[in-house]
Amino acid sequence: MSPVVVALLMLAGLSEALGRVTPVAVRRPGLPRSRIVRLMLAGAVVEGAVFALWPLTAWTLAELLLPSPPPGGGLEWTPGLIIPLALSAVLAFPLLGPLLHLLLFLGVGAGLTGPLSAETDLGWWPAAGCVAVAGVVLGVTVEGVRRLVVRISATDAVETP
């Protein structure tokens, strides 16, 4: 993965994390800034990793649908594919609303579907299904991690006087 792609993934992850941590910081005005910054940075890394795993997960699902492994080495983010993701993460700052967020990620997923379809010789619709299932699985997983972190943070806040 090129440094440009890594930087764009981290930018998208930071935007996502900022949108998730801001409501927590607003609801808890006594939360120390150092904890907010740590949550934001950890969230940026987690979200960036989830974004990085999206093409790999879609590729793995596509391999399961094919009778023989595809000849390519896998689907990877390129600057041309990742720029719409980074823009959608910044533009669809989660505080602006889940519907806009969902629509922009559908657009990014559709952009990822074309290369996956071409690399694996799957049709566009099966490739779109692989991208969608990969996105949902990763999204549900990261939401579970988020809820766990919030639960742990709430327990820490109650225990600390």
C-alpha beads as a LAMMPS data file, in Angstrom:
LAMMPS data file: protein, C-alpha beads

161 atoms
160 bonds

1 atom types
1 bond types

-500.0 500.0 xlo xhi
-500.0 500.0 ylo yhi
-500.0 500.0 zlo zhi

Masses

1 110.0

Atoms # bond

1 1 1 0.000 0.000 0.000
2 1 1 1.435 3.351 -0.984
3 1 1 1.950 6.142 1.561
4 1 1 -0.690 8.242 -0.222
5 1 1 -3.287 5.481 0.220
6 1 1 -2.339 5.040 3.880
7 1 1 -2.641 8.798 4.470
8 1 1 -6.039 8.893 2.759
9 1 1 -7.239 5.897 4.786
10 1 1 -6.137 7.614 7.992
11 1 1 -7.884 10.843 6.926
12 1 1 -11.097 8.918 6.305
13 1 1 -10.670 7.078 9.611
14 1 1 -10.021 10.317 11.486
15 1 1 -13.147 11.902 10.041
16 1 1 -15.224 8.885 11.043
17 1 1 -13.717 8.837 14.521
18 1 1 -14.236 12.562 14.966
19 1 1 -17.889 12.139 14.070
20 1 1 -18.252 9.338 16.584
21 1 1 -16.279 10.873 19.456
22 1 1 -17.735 14.398 19.249
23 1 1 -21.189 13.390 20.556
24 1 1 -19.551 11.521 23.446
25 1 1 -17.480 14.593 24.325
26 1 1 -20.549 16.836 24.173
27 1 1 -22.637 14.542 26.389
28 1 1 -19.862 14.304 28.962
29 1 1 -18.507 17.811 29.489
30 1 1 -16.174 16.704 32.301
31 1 1 -14.339 14.202 30.088
32 1 1 -10.621 15.050 30.041
33 1 1 -9.226 16.254 26.717
34 1 1 -6.463 13.653 26.847
35 1 1 -9.079 10.885 26.924
36 1 1 -10.964 12.492 24.008
37 1 1 -7.760 12.690 21.960
38 1 1 -6.891 9.062 22.777
39 1 1 -10.386 7.921 21.794
40 1 1 -10.187 9.894 18.577
41 1 1 -6.768 8.552 17.603
42 1 1 -7.697 4.975 18.481
43 1 1 -10.930 5.367 16.531
44 1 1 -9.028 6.760 13.537
45 1 1 -6.748 3.718 13.488
46 1 1 -9.661 1.288 13.850
47 1 1 -11.769 3.014 11.182
48 1 1 -8.767 3.270 8.840
49 1 1 -8.098 -0.447 9.316
50 1 1 -11.738 -1.268 8.583
51 1 1 -11.584 0.807 5.398
52 1 1 -8.329 -0.922 4.432
53 1 1 -9.933 -4.345 4.951
54 1 1 -12.998 -3.614 2.807
55 1 1 -11.472 -4.595 -0.596
56 1 1 -9.668 -7.588 0.910
57 1 1 -12.869 -8.862 2.515
58 1 1 -14.827 -8.348 -0.712
59 1 1 -12.092 -10.207 -2.641
60 1 1 -12.237 -13.108 -0.178
61 1 1 -16.014 -13.334 -0.540
62 1 1 -15.674 -13.263 -4.335
63 1 1 -13.177 -16.136 -4.142
64 1 1 -15.770 -18.174 -2.254
65 1 1 -18.242 -17.711 -5.112
66 1 1 -15.855 -18.802 -7.859
67 1 1 -15.145 -22.449 -8.698
68 1 1 -11.418 -21.734 -9.019
69 1 1 -9.331 -18.924 -7.541
70 1 1 -9.161 -15.807 -9.712
71 1 1 -5.839 -15.203 -11.458
72 1 1 -5.216 -11.753 -9.909
73 1 1 -3.351 -11.069 -6.726
74 1 1 -6.277 -9.402 -5.000
75 1 1 -8.092 -6.126 -4.938
76 1 1 -6.260 -3.235 -3.322
77 1 1 -7.023 0.401 -2.728
78 1 1 -5.470 2.755 -5.232
79 1 1 -5.454 6.531 -4.931
80 1 1 -8.192 6.669 -7.574
81 1 1 -10.421 4.326 -5.559
82 1 1 -9.618 5.724 -2.114
83 1 1 -10.136 9.426 -2.849
84 1 1 -13.937 9.031 -3.081
85 1 1 -13.871 7.124 0.222
86 1 1 -11.860 9.834 1.945
87 1 1 -14.110 12.534 0.505
88 1 1 -17.241 10.680 1.555
89 1 1 -15.883 10.226 5.073
90 1 1 -15.141 13.937 5.315
91 1 1 -18.310 15.132 3.579
92 1 1 -20.588 12.669 5.320
93 1 1 -19.288 13.545 8.739
94 1 1 -21.518 11.182 10.749
95 1 1 -23.145 14.100 12.543
96 1 1 -24.686 15.220 9.231
97 1 1 -26.929 12.210 9.151
98 1 1 -26.836 8.499 8.535
99 1 1 -28.766 8.683 5.256
100 1 1 -26.212 10.949 3.559
101 1 1 -23.471 8.797 5.036
102 1 1 -25.067 5.635 3.651
103 1 1 -25.604 7.152 0.196
104 1 1 -21.988 8.232 -0.097
105 1 1 -20.694 4.851 1.008
106 1 1 -22.993 3.181 -1.523
107 1 1 -21.313 5.319 -4.166
108 1 1 -17.856 4.306 -2.949
109 1 1 -18.949 0.654 -2.861
110 1 1 -20.193 0.930 -6.437
111 1 1 -16.796 2.337 -7.402
112 1 1 -15.107 -0.630 -5.731
113 1 1 -17.447 -3.063 -7.469
114 1 1 -16.157 -2.331 -10.988
115 1 1 -12.534 -3.306 -10.301
116 1 1 -13.628 -6.348 -8.278
117 1 1 -15.852 -7.501 -11.117
118 1 1 -13.054 -7.035 -13.655
119 1 1 -10.413 -8.780 -11.513
120 1 1 -12.526 -11.823 -10.666
121 1 1 -14.621 -12.187 -13.842
122 1 1 -17.741 -12.104 -11.684
123 1 1 -20.643 -10.143 -13.007
124 1 1 -21.285 -6.662 -11.677
125 1 1 -24.176 -7.730 -9.426
126 1 1 -22.367 -10.625 -7.697
127 1 1 -19.351 -8.345 -7.193
128 1 1 -21.656 -5.662 -5.765
129 1 1 -23.079 -8.282 -3.411
130 1 1 -19.566 -9.197 -2.243
131 1 1 -18.716 -5.523 -1.634
132 1 1 -22.009 -4.963 0.200
133 1 1 -21.693 -8.049 2.404
134 1 1 -18.074 -7.166 3.193
135 1 1 -19.107 -3.628 4.118
136 1 1 -21.952 -4.823 6.327
137 1 1 -19.815 -7.438 8.109
138 1 1 -17.036 -4.932 8.750
139 1 1 -19.537 -2.255 9.802
140 1 1 -21.278 -4.546 12.273
141 1 1 -17.935 -5.661 13.670
142 1 1 -16.647 -2.132 14.198
143 1 1 -19.983 -1.076 15.720
144 1 1 -19.614 -3.919 18.227
145 1 1 -16.110 -2.721 19.075
146 1 1 -17.421 0.854 19.458
147 1 1 -20.147 -0.251 21.855
148 1 1 -17.642 -2.275 23.861
149 1 1 -15.313 0.727 24.136
150 1 1 -18.205 2.963 25.222
151 1 1 -19.256 0.422 27.830
152 1 1 -15.691 0.128 29.145
153 1 1 -15.273 3.921 29.119
154 1 1 -18.532 4.359 31.028
155 1 1 -17.376 1.827 33.631
156 1 1 -14.041 3.638 33.982
157 1 1 -15.798 6.994 34.373
158 1 1 -18.062 5.653 37.136
159 1 1 -15.153 4.061 39.035
160 1 1 -12.868 7.122 38.788
161 1 1 -13.927 9.843 41.280

Bonds

1 1 1 2
2 1 2 3
3 1 3 4
4 1 4 5
5 1 5 6
6 1 6 7
7 1 7 8
8 1 8 9
9 1 9 10
10 1 10 11
11 1 11 12
12 1 12 13
13 1 13 14
14 1 14 15
15 1 15 16
16 1 16 17
17 1 17 18
18 1 18 19
19 1 19 20
20 1 20 21
21 1 21 22
22 1 22 23
23 1 23 24
24 1 24 25
25 1 25 26
26 1 26 27
27 1 27 28
28 1 28 29
29 1 29 30
30 1 30 31
31 1 31 32
32 1 32 33
33 1 33 34
34 1 34 35
35 1 35 36
36 1 36 37
37 1 37 38
38 1 38 39
39 1 39 40
40 1 40 41
41 1 41 42
42 1 42 43
43 1 43 44
44 1 44 45
45 1 45 46
46 1 46 47
47 1 47 48
48 1 48 49
49 1 49 50
50 1 50 51
51 1 51 52
52 1 52 53
53 1 53 54
54 1 54 55
55 1 55 56
56 1 56 57
57 1 57 58
58 1 58 59
59 1 59 60
60 1 60 61
61 1 61 62
62 1 62 63
63 1 63 64
64 1 64 65
65 1 65 66
66 1 66 67
67 1 67 68
68 1 68 69
69 1 69 70
70 1 70 71
71 1 71 72
72 1 72 73
73 1 73 74
74 1 74 75
75 1 75 76
76 1 76 77
77 1 77 78
78 1 78 79
79 1 79 80
80 1 80 81
81 1 81 82
82 1 82 83
83 1 83 84
84 1 84 85
85 1 85 86
86 1 86 87
87 1 87 88
88 1 88 89
89 1 89 90
90 1 90 91
91 1 91 92
92 1 92 93
93 1 93 94
94 1 94 95
95 1 95 96
96 1 96 97
97 1 97 98
98 1 98 99
99 1 99 100
100 1 100 101
101 1 101 102
102 1 102 103
103 1 103 104
104 1 104 105
105 1 105 106
106 1 106 107
107 1 107 108
108 1 108 109
109 1 109 110
110 1 110 111
111 1 111 112
112 1 112 113
113 1 113 114
114 1 114 115
115 1 115 116
116 1 116 117
117 1 117 118
118 1 118 119
119 1 119 120
120 1 120 121
121 1 121 122
122 1 122 123
123 1 123 124
124 1 124 125
125 1 125 126
126 1 126 127
127 1 127 128
128 1 128 129
129 1 129 130
130 1 130 131
131 1 131 132
132 1 132 133
133 1 133 134
134 1 134 135
135 1 135 136
136 1 136 137
137 1 137 138
138 1 138 139
139 1 139 140
140 1 140 141
141 1 141 142
142 1 142 143
143 1 143 144
144 1 144 145
145 1 145 146
146 1 146 147
147 1 147 148
148 1 148 149
149 1 149 150
150 1 150 151
151 1 151 152
152 1 152 153
153 1 153 154
154 1 154 155
155 1 155 156
156 1 156 157
157 1 157 158
158 1 158 159
159 1 159 160
160 1 160 161
